[in-house]
Amino acid sequence: MTSQPKRGNEGAHEIVGVETSSGSMGVGRFLVIPAVDVLAGEAVRLERGDFDRVTHEAGDPAGLVVRYAGANPALIHVVDLDGARLGQIRPELVTRLAAAAGTVPIQASGGIRSLADAETLLAAGAARVVIGTAAFAEPAALERFAAALGERLVVALDARDGRLALSGWLQHSELQVENAAELCAEAGVRRLHCTAVERDGTMTGPDLELLARVRDRSELPVIAAGGIGSLADLDQLAELGLEGAVVGRALLEGAIPLDAVRRQP
């Protein structure tokens, strides 16, 4: 891949990072982003993306959003699991959770299959949308999403056995994740969200090698997810030079304190 200037975080809602337990901020800002996953109307956590392996039931998702928003994070990551599985967006859910978040922006994912879907969720109250399946549905899709959405777009690279997992992680592409990262950079995508599916919801630690490959091949800001279970994990991700990390189960269980998501002035 031809070397290109690293893209910055301009226009990203003035998001400010937080210090991790060692005080390290990695390269630039580091964001700790709480996740709210919604399945059948409830806030839940799944293990390894398996819809039959619900590890936590956290009640009303709006209540969980209010709780997280009270800690003043840079943003809140919302996943519509039903939407991801069925390939259908639910703008009413986004509107409700955006209202619950108040002044804290949310990035929404799940079920987005077209540019019209993405724009509908942005109009419903999302500040950013996370798109996986639709971004790789056809050769021109990445360029179309990037040109239309700019900083409001995050492309999801969900990795299982080194390949992209699609359609709510129920299907697999033959595309290697690092090759997908390079395609994103060439298409003008400005930010990636990379999840190690095998580690998601396990709190066994992030896949640092995977994340480093995605960072190096794309030269884009990368948000990590999957396996994050401690403040030490956050330190490692910050030191890797990533933009931030999405944290779910570790916050629900208290392994990472809620104060860790608080943005600094």
N, C-alpha and C positions, 0 to 999 in steps of 0.2 A: 504493500500500500504506500502511495506517495505521502510523504510527511506533510502535514498541514498544521496551521496554527491551532493551538488549543482554544476551544470556545469557552467563553466565560459564562457567568451566571446572570448577565444583565437582564433586567426586566422580570426577574423571577420573584415578583411580589415583595421585594425588599426583604427577603428571607434572611434571617441572621442565625448563625450556628451557635452551638453550645460547646463548652469545654467538657471533655471526657474525664474519667477519674484521674488520669495522670496529668491532666492539664494540656494534653496534646490536642492540636486542632488539625493535624495532618497538613495537607496542602490547601490553603484557603479555608473556607468555612466548612464546618461539619454539622449536619443536621440529624437529629434523632426524631424520627417521625412515627407517632403512634398509629397503629392499624386498627380499623374496625371492619371486620368481615361479617357479612349479613347472609344468613341462610334461613329460609322459611320465616322471615320476619324477626329472627333473633340474632343477636351478636354472638358469634361463635369463633372457635379456633379449630382448624382441621390439622391433622397430622399428615405430612407429605402430600397435601392436596387431595386426600381421599375423602370423598363426600360421606363415606360410611364410617369414618374415624374422627368423630367430633370429640376433641379433648376438653373443650371448655364451652359452657353455655353462660353467656354474660348478660342475658336479659335484653331489655329494650335497647336497640342500637343508638337511638337518640340520647338516651341516658348516658351511655358510654362516651358518646361524642361530647356531651356537656362536661363530663368528668375530665376528659383529656383536654378540652378547650380551656378549662379552668387552670391548667398548668402552663398555658400560653406557649404552645409549641409553634414552630414555624408554619406547619400545616398538618393536616390529618389525612391519612390514606384510607379511603373507603373502597371496599371490594364488595360488589354485588355478586355473590356466589351463584345464586339462582340465574342471574342474567348471564354470567359466564358460561354456565352449563347449557342454557337454552339458546344462547345467542340473541338475547333480547334485552334492550335497555329498559330501565325503570326510572324515568325522570322524576316521578313523584317521590321516590326514595331519596334521590339526590337533593331535591328541594327541601325535604324534611330535615335531612342531616346537615345541609348547609345552614339552615336556619338555626339548628341546635348548636352549631359551631360558632355562631356569632361573627366576630371579627377575624376568627382564624380561618384561613382558606382551606378548602379541601381539594384533594385530587381524587378523581373518581375513576373506577375501572369496573369491568364486568359487562359483557354483552355487546360491546361496541363493534359493529360490523361494517360501518360505512362512515364517510365524512359527515353525512347528515346526522347520524347517531351521535357522533362526537360533538357537533355543534348544538344538538338538542340538550346534551348534558351540561355543556357550558352555559347555555341559556337558562338551564334549570338551577344554576347556582354553583357549579364546580368552577374552580379557578384553573385547574389543569385536568387533562384526561390521560389515562394510561391505556395504551392500545397495544395489543399483542397480535392476535389472530388476523385481524383485518389489515394490519400493516404489512403482512407477508402473503396476502391472498393473491396478489398478482404483481408482476414486475414493476409497474408504475405506482403502486400503492404508497410506498414510503415517500416518494417525491411529492405525491399529491397531498398527503397528510402534513408533511413538513412545510410545504409552501403555504397551505391554508391556515395552519394552526400556530406555527412558530414556537414561541416559548410556552404556549399552552399545551404542547404535546410532550408526552413522555412515552417512549417505546419500551414495551416490556420484553425482555429476553429471559424467558423461563426455561431453565436448563434441566434436562433429565438425560443422564448418560451422555452428556456433551452435546445433545441435540435440542432443538427448540421443541417445547411442549406447547400445544395449541388447544383452543376450544375448551377452556376451563381445565387444561392439563389432561384432558381425556384423549387427545390425539397427539401424534408425534410427526415432526417434519424430518426430512433427511438433512436439513441445513444445520451445520455445526454452529454453535453459539458465537464463536469468535468471528466466523465468516459473516454471520448476521450483523454483528456489531460493526464490521467494516462497511457493509452495505448501508447501514444507518448513517454513518458518517458521510459517505459519498452522496447520500440523498439529501443531506442538509438537516437531518435530525439534530436537535440540540441537547438532548438529555436521555439517558437510558436508565431503566429499572431492571436489575438483574437478580433473579431468584434461583437458588439451588433447590429444586423441587424435592430432591431426596432428603434434604435437611429441614425443610419448612415445617415449623411447629414442633421440632424435636429439641431445640435448645442445646444442640451438640456442637455448636460453633459454626461460623460461616465458612464457605468454600473460598479461601483466599486465593488459591491458584486460579480458579475460574474467574474470579473478579479481576485479578491482575491481567489475565488474557483479554478480557473484555475492555478493560481500561486501555491497555496498550494498543489493541487493534483499532479501537475507535478514536482514541484521544478526546473523548467526550466526558462531561460530568456523569458519574455513575452513582446511582443509589442502590445499595445492597439490601438483600432480603434473604431469609432462609437460614435457620439454625442459630440466630443471634440469641445468646442466653445470659450475658453478663456485661458488666462495665468493661472488663478486660477485652471482650470481643469488640466493643465499640472503639476502644483504644487502637486495636489492630487495624480496624477498618479506616480510622482516621489517619493512621500512619501510612496506610496504603495509598493515600491521596484521593480517596473517594469523596463524593459530595455529601453523602449521608447514608442513613440506614433506616429501614422500616422495621419496627419492632412490634410484635403482637403478644405471643404467649408470655414472654419474659416480663412484660409490663403487668399482665393480668395476674401472674403468680408472685409479683414483687421481687423477682430476681434482679430486675433493673428498676430502680425507684422512679416514680413518676416525675420527680424533680429533674431527672436526666433529660427530659424532653424540652425543658424550659429554654426559650431563646434568650440570649444575652443582649443587653443594650449596646 
